[in-house]
């Protein structure tokens, strides 16, 4: 079962660092949206964050594979680190598409979507930080419920953003496709956050 290890907190430290990377990636994406002319500077920072996140994942996997006793089953440990890394990867991919497609200015809907991404990754930080205290916590259940609610609100915002996109008669068809992909990647990153919360919820049942 998962338990707080009084001697070795390094598993949890690495998970906390991964959650921090996901939030940093979202915050950097948000800064890019608010300061579009400096896009390249923020994209470079995002690449650095994504690279550091990959290193954290490798360190975590190596530690799990070399330790005889781990806080929970090794397959669950691997699943946690992979899900966290996927969030950061997807955020970096979404932001990177703006440069790939040479988009010159953000659409009005983008800021709201990315702000929600910042909010949900902040909750992911809280969720992951609670793991070192064990899985039998009311606070953990509350955070998970909050993440599910945020994802539900995001679905509504995403539909409104798509509607605005398709109703823009002045928009070049190629840019419509490009922005649609970026919006879908943002939605995917938020969905990954909810899936991580759902996975932790399943662990609470498994290790009850």
C-alpha distance (Angstrom), angle and dihedral (degrees) to the residues before:
residue distance angle dihedral
X1 . . .
X2 3.78 . .
X3 3.77 111.2 .
X4 3.81 137.9 168.1
X5 3.80 106.3 -98.1
X6 3.78 109.0 -146.6
X7 3.80 93.8 -164.2
X8 3.81 104.8 40.5
X9 3.78 118.9 39.2
X10 3.80 94.5 159.1
X11 3.81 95.0 104.1
X12 3.78 89.8 56.8
X13 3.80 92.8 41.0
X14 3.80 89.8 57.3
X15 3.80 92.7 47.1
X16 3.81 89.7 49.0
X17 3.80 89.6 51.1
X18 3.81 90.8 50.9
X19 3.80 91.2 50.9
X20 3.80 88.8 49.0
X21 3.81 89.4 52.8
X22 3.80 90.9 53.3
X23 3.80 91.2 50.6
X24 3.81 92.3 44.7
X25 3.80 89.4 52.2
X26 3.81 91.2 51.8
X27 3.81 92.1 46.4
X28 3.80 91.1 49.7
X29 3.80 90.7 49.4
X30 3.80 88.0 51.4
X31 3.81 90.8 50.8
X32 3.81 88.9 51.3
X33 3.80 91.2 53.7
X34 3.81 91.1 51.0
X35 3.82 93.6 45.1
X36 3.80 103.6 34.1
X37 3.83 97.4 164.1
X38 3.83 88.1 63.1
X39 3.81 91.6 52.7
X40 3.80 95.8 128.4
X41 3.80 93.0 55.4
X42 3.81 91.8 53.4
X43 3.79 93.3 43.9
X44 3.80 89.7 53.9
X45 3.79 89.5 51.9
X46 3.80 89.8 49.0
X47 3.80 90.6 53.3
X48 3.80 89.1 52.3
X49 3.80 91.8 49.3
X50 3.81 91.5 48.7
X51 3.82 91.2 49.0
X52 3.81 91.8 49.6
X53 3.80 89.7 47.8
X54 3.80 90.2 54.0
X55 3.79 89.8 52.0
X56 3.81 90.4 51.1
X57 3.79 89.9 51.4
X58 3.80 91.8 51.0
X59 3.80 91.1 48.2
X60 3.79 91.4 50.0
X61 3.82 93.4 47.8
X62 3.80 91.6 48.2
X63 3.79 91.0 50.0
X64 3.80 92.5 49.2
X65 3.80 91.9 48.2
X66 3.79 94.4 49.3
X67 3.81 99.1 43.0
X68 3.79 118.9 87.5
X69 3.81 93.1 -157.7
X70 3.80 120.0 41.9
X71 3.82 129.7 175.7
X72 3.82 90.3 -106.8
X73 3.80 139.3 -2.5
X74 3.78 111.1 -47.1
X75 3.79 93.7 -122.8
X76 3.81 89.0 57.0
X77 3.79 90.9 49.2
X78 3.80 90.2 51.6
X79 3.80 90.8 48.5
X80 3.81 91.8 52.5
X81 3.79 95.1 51.6
X82 3.82 93.3 43.3
X83 3.80 92.7 51.2
X84 3.78 91.8 50.0
X85 3.79 92.3 48.6
X86 3.81 91.2 48.7
X87 3.81 90.4 58.6
X88 3.81 92.6 55.4
X89 3.81 92.7 43.6
X90 3.80 92.4 52.3
X91 3.81 93.6 48.7
X92 3.80 91.3 50.7
X93 3.80 90.3 48.0
X94 3.82 92.6 50.9
X95 3.80 93.1 51.0
X96 3.79 92.4 43.2
X97 3.80 91.5 58.0
X98 3.81 88.9 66.8
X99 3.80 89.5 63.9
X100 3.80 94.3 40.5
X101 3.80 91.2 55.2
X102 3.82 93.0 41.2
X103 3.78 92.4 -128.8
X104 3.79 110.2 -176.2
X105 3.80 103.2 -158.8
X106 3.81 137.7 15.6
X107 3.77 120.5 -106.6
X108 3.78 117.7 -119.4
X109 3.80 93.2 -111.1
X110 3.81 94.7 53.9
X111 3.81 97.3 76.6
X112 3.80 93.4 56.3
X113 3.79 93.7 48.5
X114 3.80 93.8 48.9
X115 3.81 91.4 45.4
X116 3.80 88.5 57.5
X117 3.80 88.3 50.3
X118 3.80 89.4 54.8
X119 3.79 90.4 49.7
X120 3.78 96.7 50.2
X121 3.81 94.0 45.8
X122 3.78 87.6 53.0
X123 3.80 87.9 56.6
X124 3.81 89.2 48.0
X125 3.81 87.8 57.7
X126 3.78 89.7 53.9
X127 3.80 91.9 46.4
X128 3.80 93.8 51.1
X129 3.81 93.3 44.1
X130 3.81 89.5 58.1
X131 3.81 93.9 56.5
X132 3.80 93.4 81.1
X133 3.82 88.0 63.6
X134 3.80 92.3 57.8
X135 3.78 133.7 -104.1
X136 3.79 100.6 -83.6
X137 3.80 97.8 86.4
X138 3.78 132.2 123.0
X139 3.79 88.6 -151.4
X140 3.80 90.1 59.5
X141 3.80 91.2 54.0
X142 3.80 90.2 48.4
X143 3.80 93.2 52.4
X144 3.81 91.2 48.0
X145 3.81 90.8 51.3
X146 3.79 89.4 50.4
X147 3.80 91.9 52.2
X148 3.81 91.2 50.9
X149 3.81 89.7 50.7
X150 3.81 92.2 49.4
X151 3.79 91.2 51.4
X152 3.79 90.2 51.3
X153 3.81 90.7 53.2
X154 3.77 89.2 47.9
X155 3.82 90.4 57.1
X156 3.81 89.6 59.1
X157 3.81 92.3 46.9
X158 3.79 91.0 48.2
X159 3.80 91.9 52.9
X160 3.82 90.5 50.0
X161 3.81 90.7 49.1
X162 3.81 91.5 51.5
X163 3.79 91.1 47.7
X164 3.81 90.9 52.8
X165 3.79 89.5 47.8
X166 3.79 95.2 53.1
X167 3.80 92.9 41.8
X168 3.82 92.0 56.5
X169 3.82 100.3 101.3
X170 3.81 91.7 -177.9
X171 3.80 93.7 58.6
X172 3.79 117.6 107.8
X173 3.85 109.7 -116.8
X174 3.79 91.4 -124.9
X175 3.79 91.5 54.2
X176 3.78 90.1 47.8
X177 3.81 89.0 58.6
X178 3.81 91.7 44.3
X179 3.81 95.4 50.3
X180 3.78 90.8 44.1
X181 3.81 89.3 56.9
X182 3.81 91.8 49.3
X183 3.80 91.6 49.7
X184 3.79 90.3 48.6
X185 3.80 91.3 51.4
X186 3.81 90.3 51.5
X187 3.80 88.6 50.1
X188 3.80 89.3 48.4
X189 3.82 91.3 52.9
X190 3.81 90.6 51.3
X191 3.80 90.8 46.8
X192 3.80 88.6 52.5
X193 3.80 88.4 55.5
X194 3.79 90.7 53.0
X195 3.81 91.6 46.4
X196 3.80 89.5 53.6
X197 3.80 89.4 51.7
X198 3.80 89.6 48.6
X199 3.79 90.4 50.3
X200 3.81 91.8 52.3
X201 3.80 87.5 48.8
X202 3.81 89.3 54.9
X203 3.80 89.5 50.1
X204 3.78 89.6 54.8
X205 3.80 88.1 59.2
X206 3.79 94.7 41.8
X207 3.79 94.9 51.6
X208 3.80 98.0 35.8
